[in-house]
Amino acid sequence: MDFFPIFLNLKKKKCLVVGGGEVSFRKASVLIQAGALVKIVSPELCEAFKSIPNIEYVPDRFQAAHLNDITLVIAATDEIETNKEISNQAKKRNIPVNVVDNPDLCTFIMPAILDRSPLMVAFSTGGASPVLARILRGKLETLIPPAYGQLAAFAAKFRQTVKTHISNFSKRRIFWENVLEGPIAEKIFSGNDKSAETMLLAMLKDNNHGSVGEVFLVGAGPGAPDLLTFRALRLMLKADVVLYDNLVSKPVLEMTRRDAERIFVGKMRGHHTMPQESINDLLVRLAKEGKRVLRLKGGDPFIFGRGGEEIETLSEHKINFQVVPGITAASGVAAYAGIPLTHRDHAQSCIFVTGHLKEGGMNLDWEMLARPNQTIVVYMGLHGLEILCSKLIAHGLPESTPAAIVQQGTTQNQRVVCGTLTTLPKIAEAAKLKAPTLIIIGGVVKLREKLCWFEPDKT
């Protein structure tokens, strides 16, 4: 360990920054955020300092006297000898000193900071590679949302209350683990502090202080794992059990916890692994067992995903749940196919419909769908493609209306087939396309030739 990690309380403490450039400005800004009283010594200041009103400015070159009554000093000049002098003088007075980009002259170094006050995380490579420290901080940004600061403040508020109710240290630790990783924490993350307080106080009255289960209804997006939201990924890493659909891609599923139990409850054409009612009952049972259950759905759970039915059941049984939207196939797949769903010259509206066949036909509002200047997006329409196209033509759409069908959009297996309402069924049959697919109909399809940007490598 080259440097001992420590957090200093600099509130109302005098700190010196020598230098008036952009680097000095950044260092002074961090000190001010920490509550320090900042003094700047430099013949000149850059324009950025005008945005900081509460600093003491000394328009002079550094002198040893400037260190009087100083708690901490940062040297940020571009003069090597001046920086050495600042370091030497500070060390003589046992004042912590940092010389920017010169660890050999430092008694402390400035880490990359992830600020979730009162929670603080600092990253350091001991001066070996500040850029690497910043990269690592960026990675952790995705896993520790700003609301963790509110969670820390919440814990501080009830720390003494919990200690009074639970005197045994081990039991108290388990209690806090359940609070900080369970439904109460999720209430804080959702901005519902009052519900969180009510739940915590109710847990204190429970002599067992047991864990309460909950369900995360999460949209997995159209397939590409980097299209997941930060919240989706965080909850995927928390879940004890994962119930996933056929449309959840393997790369996305692999991002869940390695030790989580995985249960496939998908529905494929002509074969339902588990009826919807059984899925609903399973969610309730697992949550009542105290487990954190991830209900992972392809696309968005509220767009042809039957997510509403599932949370209705959870609500009836008073199970805690939250819903995380995902990028639905319409927007994700269309974007990767280079087909904008709306465009000033081609479509002023967009309609999502399901093309699922029922008793050999489609029960859709054909007159509404056949209106001009709109885009039609059809989910689950591959097997009814011929019926779909013929019905739209019969209700007034021109035979020459552009149409496309996209297989496994956003993934490396993406295939796009384009044609018209007349030609697309035969083209799709010749291409031997397989589900999952998405059909896009309308003038916007013509833009693909110009706007196509994602072409997976098929080699």
C-alpha positions as CSV (number, residue, x, y, z in Angstrom):
1,M,0.0,0.0,0.0
2,D,1.7,3.2,-1.2
3,F,-0.9,5.6,0.2
4,F,-3.1,5.1,3.3
5,P,-6.7,5.9,2.3
6,I,-8.3,8.4,4.5
7,F,-11.2,10.9,4.4
8,L,-10.6,14.4,5.9
9,N,-13.1,16.7,7.4
10,L,-12.2,20.1,5.8
11,K,-15.4,22.0,6.7
12,K,-14.4,25.6,7.7
13,K,-10.7,24.7,7.3
14,K,-8.3,26.9,5.3
15,C,-6.9,25.2,2.3
16,L,-4.4,26.7,-0.2
17,V,-4.4,26.2,-3.9
18,V,-1.4,27.6,-5.8
19,G,-2.0,28.2,-9.5
20,G,-4.7,30.0,-11.5
21,G,-5.4,27.7,-14.4
22,E,-8.1,25.1,-15.3
23,V,-6.5,22.4,-13.1
24,S,-6.4,24.7,-10.1
25,F,-10.0,25.6,-10.7
26,R,-11.0,21.9,-10.7
27,K,-9.1,21.2,-7.5
28,A,-10.5,24.3,-5.8
29,S,-14.1,23.3,-6.8
30,V,-13.7,19.9,-5.1
31,L,-12.4,21.6,-1.9
32,I,-15.3,24.0,-1.8
33,Q,-17.8,21.1,-2.2
34,A,-16.1,19.6,0.9
35,G,-16.8,22.8,2.8
36,A,-13.3,24.1,2.9
37,L,-12.3,27.8,3.0
38,V,-10.2,28.1,-0.2
39,K,-7.3,30.6,-0.8
40,I,-5.9,30.9,-4.3
41,V,-2.4,32.2,-4.8
42,S,-1.5,33.1,-8.4
43,P,-0.5,36.2,-10.4
44,E,-3.6,35.6,-12.7
45,L,-6.8,33.6,-12.7
46,C,-8.5,31.9,-15.6
47,E,-12.0,32.8,-16.6
48,A,-13.5,29.7,-14.9
49,F,-12.8,31.1,-11.4
50,K,-15.4,33.8,-12.0
51,S,-18.0,31.1,-11.3
52,I,-16.7,30.6,-7.7
53,P,-17.6,33.6,-5.6
54,N,-16.5,32.3,-2.2
55,I,-12.7,32.2,-2.5
56,E,-9.9,34.3,-1.1
57,Y,-7.7,35.4,-4.0
58,V,-4.1,36.6,-3.5
59,P,-2.6,38.0,-6.8
60,D,1.0,37.0,-6.0
61,R,3.6,34.4,-6.6
62,F,4.0,31.7,-3.9
63,Q,5.8,32.6,-0.7
64,A,6.3,30.5,2.4
65,A,4.2,32.9,4.4
66,H,1.1,31.9,2.4
67,L,1.1,28.6,4.3
68,N,0.3,30.2,7.7
69,D,-2.8,28.7,9.2
70,I,-3.3,26.4,6.3
71,T,-4.7,22.8,6.8
72,L,-4.0,21.4,3.3
73,V,-2.2,22.7,0.2
74,I,-2.4,21.8,-3.5
75,A,0.3,22.9,-6.0
76,A,-1.1,23.2,-9.5
77,T,1.3,25.5,-11.3
78,D,3.2,24.6,-14.5
79,E,6.5,25.6,-13.0
80,I,8.5,22.6,-11.7
81,E,10.7,24.6,-9.3
82,T,7.8,26.4,-7.8
83,N,6.0,23.1,-7.2
84,K,9.1,21.7,-5.5
85,E,9.3,24.7,-3.3
86,I,5.7,24.5,-2.3
87,S,6.1,20.8,-1.5
88,N,9.3,21.4,0.6
89,Q,7.8,24.2,2.6
90,A,4.6,22.3,3.3
91,K,6.5,19.2,4.5
92,K,8.5,21.3,6.9
93,R,5.3,22.4,8.5
94,N,3.7,18.9,8.4
95,I,0.9,20.3,6.1
96,P,-0.5,17.6,3.7
97,V,0.5,18.6,0.2
98,N,-0.5,17.4,-3.2
99,V,1.5,18.4,-6.3
100,V,-0.6,17.7,-9.4
101,D,0.8,15.0,-11.7
102,N,3.9,14.5,-9.5
103,P,3.4,11.8,-6.9
104,D,7.0,12.0,-5.7
105,L,6.3,15.5,-4.3
106,C,3.0,14.5,-2.6
107,T,2.2,13.5,0.9
108,F,-1.4,12.8,-0.3
109,I,-3.0,12.2,-3.7
110,M,-6.4,13.2,-5.0
111,P,-8.5,10.2,-5.9
112,A,-11.2,9.9,-8.5
113,I,-14.4,10.5,-6.5
114,L,-17.9,8.9,-6.7
115,D,-20.0,11.3,-4.7
116,R,-23.2,9.9,-3.3
117,S,-23.1,12.0,-0.1
118,P,-23.1,10.9,2.6
119,L,-21.8,7.8,0.8
120,M,-18.4,8.5,-0.8
121,V,-16.2,6.2,-2.9
122,A,-12.7,7.1,-3.8
123,F,-10.5,5.4,-6.5
124,S,-6.8,5.7,-6.7
125,T,-3.9,4.0,-8.5
126,G,-1.3,5.7,-6.3
127,G,-0.6,8.1,-9.1
128,A,0.3,5.4,-11.5
129,S,-2.7,6.1,-13.8
130,P,-5.3,8.7,-12.9
131,V,-7.1,8.0,-16.1
132,L,-7.6,4.3,-15.1
133,A,-9.0,5.4,-11.7
134,R,-11.5,7.6,-13.5
135,I,-12.5,4.8,-15.9
136,L,-13.2,2.5,-12.9
137,R,-15.2,5.2,-11.2
138,G,-17.3,5.5,-14.4
139,K,-18.0,1.7,-14.4
140,L,-19.2,1.9,-10.8
141,E,-21.4,4.9,-11.6
142,T,-23.7,2.4,-13.3
143,L,-24.1,0.2,-10.3
144,I,-24.4,2.8,-7.6
145,P,-27.2,5.3,-8.6
146,P,-27.4,8.7,-6.9
147,A,-30.2,7.4,-4.6
148,Y,-27.7,5.4,-2.6
149,G,-26.9,8.7,-0.9
150,Q,-30.5,9.0,0.2
151,L,-30.3,5.4,1.4
152,A,-27.3,6.1,3.5
153,A,-29.0,9.2,5.0
154,F,-32.1,7.0,5.7
155,A,-30.0,4.5,7.5
156,A,-28.4,7.2,9.6
157,K,-31.8,8.6,10.6
158,F,-33.0,5.2,12.0
159,R,-29.6,3.9,13.3
160,Q,-30.3,4.7,16.9
161,T,-33.9,3.6,16.8
162,V,-32.8,0.2,15.4
163,K,-30.1,-0.1,18.0
164,T,-32.6,0.5,20.8
165,H,-35.0,-2.2,19.5
166,I,-32.3,-4.8,18.5
167,S,-29.5,-4.9,21.1
168,N,-27.8,-8.1,19.7
169,F,-25.1,-7.0,17.2
170,S,-25.5,-10.0,14.9
171,K,-29.2,-9.7,14.7
172,R,-28.9,-6.0,14.1
173,R,-26.5,-6.6,11.2
174,I,-28.9,-9.1,9.6
175,F,-31.7,-6.6,10.0
176,W,-29.8,-3.9,8.3
177,E,-28.8,-6.2,5.5
178,N,-32.4,-7.0,4.9
179,V,-33.3,-3.3,4.9
180,L,-30.4,-2.1,2.6
181,E,-30.8,-4.9,0.1
182,G,-34.6,-5.4,0.1
183,P,-37.9,-3.7,-0.6
184,I,-37.3,-0.9,1.8
185,A,-34.2,0.2,-0.2
186,E,-36.1,-0.1,-3.4
187,K,-38.7,2.3,-2.0
188,I,-36.0,4.8,-1.3
189,F,-34.6,4.4,-4.8
190,S,-38.1,5.1,-6.1
191,G,-38.4,8.3,-4.0
192,N,-41.0,6.8,-1.7
193,D,-39.4,7.6,1.7
194,K,-42.7,7.6,3.7
195,S,-43.5,4.0,2.6
196,A,-39.9,3.0,3.4
197,E,-40.2,4.4,6.9
198,T,-43.5,2.6,7.5
199,M,-42.0,-0.7,6.3
200,L,-38.9,-0.3,8.5
201,L,-41.0,0.4,11.6
202,A,-43.2,-2.6,10.8
203,M,-40.1,-4.8,10.5
204,L,-38.9,-3.6,14.0
205,K,-42.2,-4.8,15.5
206,D,-41.6,-8.3,13.9
207,N,-39.6,-10.2,16.5
208,N,-38.1,-12.4,13.7
209,H,-37.1,-9.4,11.7
210,G,-37.4,-11.6,8.7
211,S,-36.7,-10.8,5.1
212,V,-39.7,-9.7,2.9
213,G,-39.7,-10.9,-0.7
214,E,-40.4,-8.8,-3.7
215,V,-40.7,-9.0,-7.5
216,F,-38.8,-7.0,-10.1
217,L,-40.7,-6.9,-13.4
218,V,-37.8,-5.9,-15.8
219,G,-37.8,-5.2,-19.5
220,A,-34.8,-7.0,-21.1
221,G,-35.0,-5.0,-24.3
222,P,-34.8,-6.4,-27.8
223,G,-31.7,-8.5,-27.4
224,A,-28.5,-6.5,-27.3
225,P,-27.3,-6.5,-23.6
226,D,-25.9,-2.9,-23.8
227,L,-29.4,-1.6,-24.3
228,L,-30.4,-2.5,-20.7
229,T,-31.0,0.3,-18.3
230,F,-28.8,0.9,-15.3
231,R,-31.7,0.0,-13.0
232,A,-32.4,-3.2,-14.8
233,L,-28.8,-4.3,-14.5
234,R,-28.7,-3.5,-10.8
235,L,-31.8,-5.5,-10.0
236,M,-30.7,-8.4,-12.2
237,L,-27.6,-8.7,-10.0
238,K,-29.8,-8.7,-6.8
239,A,-32.3,-11.4,-7.7
240,D,-32.4,-14.8,-6.0
241,V,-34.7,-16.3,-8.7
242,V,-35.1,-15.4,-12.4
243,L,-38.2,-16.2,-14.4
244,Y,-37.4,-15.5,-18.0
245,D,-39.2,-15.6,-21.4
246,N,-38.3,-17.1,-24.7
247,L,-37.5,-13.6,-26.1
248,V,-34.8,-12.8,-23.5
249,S,-31.5,-13.2,-25.3
250,K,-28.8,-15.4,-23.9
251,P,-26.3,-12.6,-23.5
252,V,-28.9,-10.7,-21.4
253,L,-29.7,-13.7,-19.3
254,E,-26.0,-14.3,-18.6
255,M,-25.9,-10.9,-16.9
256,T,-28.1,-12.1,-14.0
257,R,-26.5,-13.4,-10.8
258,R,-24.5,-16.6,-11.5
259,D,-25.9,-18.3,-8.4
260,A,-29.5,-17.3,-9.0
261,E,-32.0,-20.0,-9.8
262,R,-33.3,-19.7,-13.4
263,I,-36.7,-20.8,-14.4
264,F,-37.8,-20.8,-18.0
265,V,-41.5,-19.8,-18.4
266,G,-41.5,-18.8,-22.0
267,K,-44.2,-19.1,-24.6
268,M,-43.4,-20.3,-28.1
269,R,-45.8,-20.9,-30.9
270,G,-47.9,-23.9,-30.2
271,H,-46.1,-24.6,-26.9
272,H,-46.5,-22.9,-23.5
273,T,-44.0,-24.1,-21.0
274,M,-46.2,-22.7,-18.2
275,P,-49.7,-21.1,-18.4
276,Q,-49.9,-17.4,-17.5
277,E,-52.0,-18.2,-14.4
278,S,-49.3,-20.6,-13.2
279,I,-46.6,-17.9,-13.7
280,N,-48.6,-15.5,-11.7
281,D,-49.0,-18.0,-8.8
282,L,-45.3,-18.8,-8.9
283,L,-44.3,-15.2,-8.6
284,V,-46.5,-14.9,-5.5
285,R,-45.2,-18.1,-3.9
286,L,-41.6,-17.3,-4.4
287,A,-42.0,-13.7,-3.0
288,K,-43.9,-15.1,0.0
289,E,-40.9,-17.3,0.7
290,G,-38.8,-14.1,1.1
291,K,-37.0,-14.3,-2.2
292,R,-36.2,-11.5,-4.6
293,V,-37.7,-12.5,-7.8
294,L,-36.7,-11.2,-11.2
295,R,-39.4,-11.5,-13.8
296,L,-37.3,-10.8,-17.0
297,K,-39.3,-10.1,-20.2
298,G,-38.1,-9.4,-23.7
299,G,-38.6,-5.8,-24.8
300,D,-40.9,-3.9,-22.5
301,P,-43.1,-5.7,-19.9
302,F,-46.1,-3.5,-20.7
303,I,-46.1,-3.8,-24.5
304,F,-47.6,-7.1,-25.4
305,G,-45.7,-8.6,-22.4
306,R,-48.7,-9.3,-20.1
307,G,-46.8,-7.5,-17.4
308,G,-50.0,-5.8,-16.3
309,E,-51.7,-9.2,-15.5
310,E,-48.8,-10.3,-13.4
311,I,-48.6,-7.2,-11.2
312,E,-52.4,-7.3,-10.8
313,T,-51.9,-10.6,-9.1
314,L,-49.0,-9.4,-7.0
315,S,-51.1,-6.4,-5.9
316,E,-54.0,-8.6,-4.9
317,H,-51.6,-10.6,-2.7
318,K,-49.9,-7.4,-1.3
319,I,-46.5,-8.4,-2.7
320,N,-44.0,-5.6,-3.1
321,F,-43.0,-5.1,-6.7
322,Q,-41.5,-2.6,-9.1
323,V,-41.5,-2.2,-12.9
324,V,-38.4,-1.3,-14.9
325,P,-39.3,-0.3,-18.5
326,G,-37.2,-1.8,-21.3
327,I,-36.6,-0.7,-24.9
328,T,-39.5,-2.3,-26.7
329,A,-38.8,-4.2,-30.0
330,A,-40.5,-1.5,-32.1
331,S,-38.1,1.2,-31.2
332,G,-35.0,-0.9,-30.7
333,V,-35.3,-3.1,-33.8
334,A,-36.4,-0.3,-36.0
335,A,-33.4,1.8,-34.9
336,Y,-30.9,-1.0,-35.6
337,A,-32.6,-1.6,-39.0
338,G,-32.2,2.0,-40.0
339,I,-35.9,2.6,-40.2
340,P,-37.2,5.6,-38.3
341,L,-40.8,5.0,-37.0
342,T,-41.8,8.5,-37.7
343,H,-40.6,11.0,-40.2
344,R,-41.9,14.4,-41.3
345,D,-42.1,13.4,-45.0
346,H,-43.5,9.8,-44.5
347,A,-45.3,9.2,-41.2
348,Q,-46.9,11.5,-38.6
349,S,-48.1,8.6,-36.4
350,C,-47.1,5.1,-35.4
351,I,-49.3,2.1,-34.4
352,F,-48.2,-1.0,-32.5
353,V,-50.3,-4.2,-33.0
354,T,-50.0,-7.9,-32.4
355,G,-50.2,-10.1,-35.5
356,H,-50.9,-13.3,-33.5
357,L,-53.2,-15.7,-35.3
358,K,-56.4,-16.8,-33.6
359,E,-58.5,-19.5,-35.3
360,G,-56.7,-18.9,-38.6
361,G,-57.3,-15.1,-38.7
362,M,-56.4,-11.7,-37.3
363,N,-58.9,-9.6,-35.3
364,L,-57.6,-6.1,-36.1
365,D,-59.1,-2.7,-36.9
366,W,-58.1,-2.9,-40.6
367,E,-59.7,0.5,-41.5
368,M,-57.7,2.3,-38.9
369,L,-54.5,0.5,-39.9
370,A,-55.0,1.3,-43.6
371,R,-54.9,5.1,-43.0
372,P,-52.2,6.9,-45.0
373,N,-49.1,8.6,-43.5
374,Q,-48.6,6.3,-40.6
375,T,-46.2,3.5,-39.7
376,I,-47.6,0.1,-38.6
377,V,-45.4,-2.1,-36.4
378,V,-46.6,-5.7,-36.0
379,Y,-45.4,-7.9,-33.2
380,M,-45.6,-11.7,-33.5
381,G,-46.8,-11.5,-37.1
382,L,-44.5,-13.8,-39.0
383,H,-47.0,-16.7,-39.4
384,G,-49.8,-14.4,-40.4
385,L,-47.8,-12.2,-42.8
386,E,-49.7,-13.2,-45.9
387,I,-53.1,-12.5,-44.2
388,L,-51.8,-9.2,-42.8
389,C,-50.6,-7.9,-46.2
390,S,-53.7,-9.0,-48.1
391,K,-56.0,-7.5,-45.5
392,L,-54.2,-4.1,-45.6
393,I,-54.4,-4.0,-49.4
394,A,-58.1,-5.0,-49.3
395,H,-58.8,-2.0,-47.0
396,G,-57.1,0.6,-49.1
397,L,-53.3,0.6,-48.7
398,P,-51.5,0.5,-52.1
399,E,-49.9,-2.7,-53.1
400,S,-46.6,-0.8,-53.5
401,T,-46.6,0.2,-49.8
402,P,-43.0,-0.5,-48.5
403,A,-42.7,-3.2,-45.9
404,A,-39.9,-4.9,-44.0
405,I,-39.5,-7.8,-41.6
406,V,-36.6,-7.9,-39.2
407,Q,-35.4,-11.1,-37.5
408,Q,-33.5,-11.0,-34.2
409,G,-33.1,-7.3,-34.4
410,T,-30.2,-5.5,-32.5
411,T,-28.2,-8.8,-32.2
412,Q,-25.4,-10.2,-34.3
413,N,-28.0,-12.5,-36.0
414,Q,-30.1,-9.6,-37.3
415,R,-31.5,-10.1,-40.7
416,V,-33.6,-7.5,-42.6
417,V,-35.8,-8.3,-45.6
418,C,-37.6,-5.5,-47.5
419,G,-40.3,-5.5,-50.1
420,T,-43.9,-4.3,-50.5
421,L,-47.2,-5.5,-49.3
422,T,-47.4,-7.6,-52.5
423,T,-43.9,-9.1,-52.5
424,L,-42.9,-9.4,-48.8
425,P,-44.7,-12.7,-48.0
426,K,-42.9,-14.6,-50.7
427,I,-39.5,-12.9,-50.0
428,A,-39.8,-13.7,-46.3
429,E,-40.7,-17.4,-47.1
430,A,-37.7,-17.7,-49.4
431,A,-35.5,-16.2,-46.7
432,K,-36.7,-18.9,-44.3
433,L,-37.1,-16.3,-41.5
434,K,-37.8,-17.6,-38.0
435,A,-39.2,-15.9,-34.8
436,P,-38.6,-13.5,-33.2
437,T,-39.4,-11.1,-35.9
438,L,-40.9,-7.6,-36.2
439,I,-42.8,-6.3,-39.2
440,I,-42.7,-2.6,-40.2
441,I,-45.0,-1.2,-42.8
442,G,-45.1,2.3,-44.3
443,G,-43.2,4.9,-46.3
444,V,-40.4,5.1,-43.6
445,V,-39.2,1.7,-44.8
446,K,-37.8,3.3,-48.0
447,L,-35.3,5.2,-45.8
448,R,-33.5,2.0,-44.8
449,E,-31.3,2.0,-47.9
450,K,-30.0,5.5,-46.9
451,L,-30.0,5.2,-43.1
452,C,-28.9,1.6,-42.6
453,W,-25.9,1.7,-40.1
454,F,-25.9,-1.7,-38.3
455,E,-24.7,-4.6,-40.4
456,P,-23.6,-7.5,-38.3
457,D,-20.6,-9.5,-39.5
458,K,-21.9,-12.9,-40.7
459,T,-18.5,-14.4,-41.2
